[in-house]
Every structure is written in C-alpha cells, then in structure tokens.
Amino acid sequence: MPLAIALGAIAAPVSQAAETITLRYGPLGGAVPVADLATWVDRGELSDDLTSYLGLSQQPPDRIRQVLSQRITMPAFLVDRALSSRSGEVLLSQLGQVLQAPKTANSSQALRQAVVAAAEDDGRISLLEVLQRHPAQNVDLRVDRLISLAETWNQWRNQGSTWLEQLTQWGDRLRPRR
C-alpha cells in the first residue's frame, strides 16, 4: 500500500464520537456525558452524577483520574504500526476489556481507530482521549478493570519513548553532514 494511502487511512476523521460514558462496576453503573468526565480529568471538577458513580467504584478517584489522564507520546503513524505488534495486540485486547462499546462486527477496529485518532492532534494519547474519539455513541468504562490496565499502559508508554528515541537516532544518521 502506498504511504500516502496508508497515512490517509490513519488521518480519516472520526465521523461521530462517544457522547456518554457508562461507568460500570460489575452489574452496577451509570451514564455521564463525556464532557463531565473530561472536565474532571482536566480540571478536577466533579459533577454530582460523576461523584455518585465514582463512590460506587471502590477505587480511589485520584487513581482513576491519573490512569485516564496518563499520556503516551507517540506519533499517529507509529501508533498505527505499533498496534500491529504483539504488544499492540495485547494493549488492544486489554483496552477492549476496559472500554466496551455495543457489540458489533467492527468493535476491535473501532477501538483501534480511536487509539490512532487520539494521537493525531499532538502525538500523545490518553485513555480519556481514546474515549472521546471512540466512534460509538456510548462506551462502557469498566472501572473495576481500569486500574489493572494501568500497568500495560505504562509499558506501552515506555516502549513508545524507546521507539521515538530510535527513530530520532535513525533520522540523525540519514541527515547529510556538512
């Protein structure tokens, strides 16, 4: 596939994005607007509904906020390639256990699309951005499984830094010397 076509596929806009997040704790849960979750993660301001649902989680709210805001620095083209690796498949599998959309034939592809789209603007990805870019109108966030995802997310973040460093070194070697 030519590079321009591949990059065009990566940059394809998300036609719709998640509007609500249903925070799930086993059989319990409740829906909140994505905007409420973003306000909490970005500024620490909790809506009444979000306060209630976080209280059900039996997880420290600060830890949930930290996991949702933690960023991986990696350009979109590299994210797309990395998701095809073994560690990328593990990440997508674990993400699929935490972020669940209505069951469709393309739920795995939708999750992959959301991860790549999250990196498009600034080359950085957070779980909040993945939620915001998910094409399903409502996404279930399994809070009871979120903390276990943090370890894989950290490994990916470290691996992304290593890949970026290697790409920079490779690029430096290819530049003509004066």
C-alpha positions in Angstrom: 0.0 0.0 0.0 1.5 3.4 -0.9 2.5 5.5 2.0 0.0 8.4 1.1 -2.9 5.9 1.2 -1.8 4.5 4.5 -1.4 7.9 6.0 -4.8 8.9 4.6 -6.4 5.9 6.3 -4.8 7.0 9.6 -5.9 10.5 9.3 -9.5 9.7 8.4 -11.7 11.7 10.7 -14.0 10.1 13.2 -17.5 10.6 11.9 -19.0 10.5 15.3 -17.6 10.3 18.8 -18.7 9.0 22.1 -21.2 11.3 23.8 -21.8 9.3 27.0 -19.7 7.0 29.1 -21.3 4.4 31.3 -19.2 3.8 34.3 -19.5 0.1 35.1 -18.7 -1.7 38.4 -19.8 -5.3 37.9 -23.5 -5.2 37.4 -23.9 -1.5 38.6 -23.3 1.6 36.6 -24.5 4.9 35.4 -24.1 7.1 32.3 -22.4 10.5 32.4 -21.6 12.9 29.5 -18.1 12.6 28.1 -17.8 16.3 28.8 -18.3 15.7 32.6 -15.5 13.1 32.6 -13.2 15.4 30.6 -13.8 18.3 33.0 -13.0 16.1 35.9 -9.8 14.7 34.4 -8.6 18.1 33.1 -9.6 20.4 35.9 -10.6 18.2 38.8 -14.2 19.5 38.8 -16.7 16.7 39.6 -20.4 16.7 38.5 -22.9 15.4 41.0 -23.6 12.3 38.9 -19.9 11.6 38.5 -19.3 12.0 42.2 -22.1 9.4 42.9 -20.8 6.9 40.4 -17.2 7.2 41.5 -18.3 6.5 45.0 -19.6 3.1 43.9 -16.3 2.1 42.3 -14.4 1.2 45.5 -11.4 2.6 43.7 -9.6 5.8 44.7 -10.9 8.5 42.5 -7.5 10.1 42.2 -6.1 6.9 40.9 -8.9 6.6 38.3 -8.2 10.2 37.2 -4.5 9.5 37.0 -5.0 6.4 34.8 -7.4 8.3 32.5 -5.0 11.3 32.1 -1.7 9.4 31.7 -0.3 10.1 28.3 1.7 8.1 25.8 3.8 10.2 23.4 3.9 8.6 20.0 3.0 10.0 16.5 -0.1 8.5 14.9 1.8 6.7 12.1 3.9 4.9 14.8 0.8 4.1 16.9 -0.8 2.5 13.8 2.3 0.4 13.2 2.7 -0.5 16.9 -0.8 -1.7 17.2 0.0 -4.4 14.7 2.8 -5.7 17.0 2.4 -8.3 19.7 2.4 -5.7 22.5 -0.1 -3.7 20.4 -2.4 -6.7 20.2 -2.1 -7.1 24.0 -2.9 -3.5 24.6 -6.0 -3.6 22.3 -7.2 -6.8 24.0 -6.9 -5.2 27.4 -8.4 -2.0 26.3 -11.3 -4.0 24.9 -11.9 -5.4 28.4 -12.0 -1.9 29.9 -13.6 0.2 27.2 -16.6 -1.7 25.8 -18.9 -0.5 23.1 -22.1 -2.2 21.8 -21.1 -5.5 20.3 -20.6 -5.1 16.6 -18.6 -6.9 14.0 -16.1 -4.0 14.0 -15.7 -3.3 17.7 -12.0 -4.1 17.7 -11.5 -1.9 14.6 -13.4 0.9 16.3 -11.1 0.7 19.3 -8.0 0.7 17.1 -9.4 3.7 15.2 -10.0 5.6 18.5 -6.4 5.0 19.7 -4.9 6.2 16.4 -7.2 9.2 16.3 -6.3 10.2 19.8 -2.6 10.6 18.7 -3.4 12.6 15.5 -3.6 16.1 17.1 -0.5 16.2 19.2 1.2 12.8 19.0 0.0 12.0 22.5 -2.6 9.6 23.7 -4.5 9.3 27.0 -7.4 6.9 27.8 -9.7 9.9 28.1 -8.8 10.9 24.5 -9.4 7.3 23.4 -12.9 7.5 25.0 -13.5 10.9 23.4 -12.5 9.6 19.9 -14.4 6.3 20.1 -17.0 6.2 17.3 -19.7 4.5 19.3 -22.2 7.0 20.9 -22.0 5.3 24.3 -18.9 3.4 25.7 -18.9 1.4 28.9 -15.9 2.1 31.0 -15.3 -0.9 33.3 -13.8 0.9 36.3 -13.3 -2.3 38.1 -10.8 -3.3 35.4 -9.3 0.1 34.7 -6.5 0.0 37.3 -5.2 -3.3 36.0 -4.9 -1.7 32.6 -2.5 0.9 34.0 0.5 -1.4 34.0 0.1 -2.3 30.3 -0.4 1.4 29.5 2.8 2.3 31.3 4.7 -0.4 29.4 3.4 1.0 26.2 4.3 4.5 27.2 7.9 3.4 28.0 8.1 1.4 24.7 6.8 4.4 22.8 9.6 6.6 24.2 12.2 4.0 23.2 10.8 3.8 19.7 10.8 7.6 19.3 14.4 7.7 20.5 15.4 5.1 18.0 13.6 6.9 15.2 15.4 10.1 16.1 18.8 8.4 16.1 17.9 6.8 12.8 16.9 10.1 11.3 20.0 11.8 12.5 22.1 9.1 10.8 20.3 9.8 7.5 20.8 13.5 7.5 23.6 14.7 5.2 26.6 16.0 7.0 28.1 19.4 6.1 
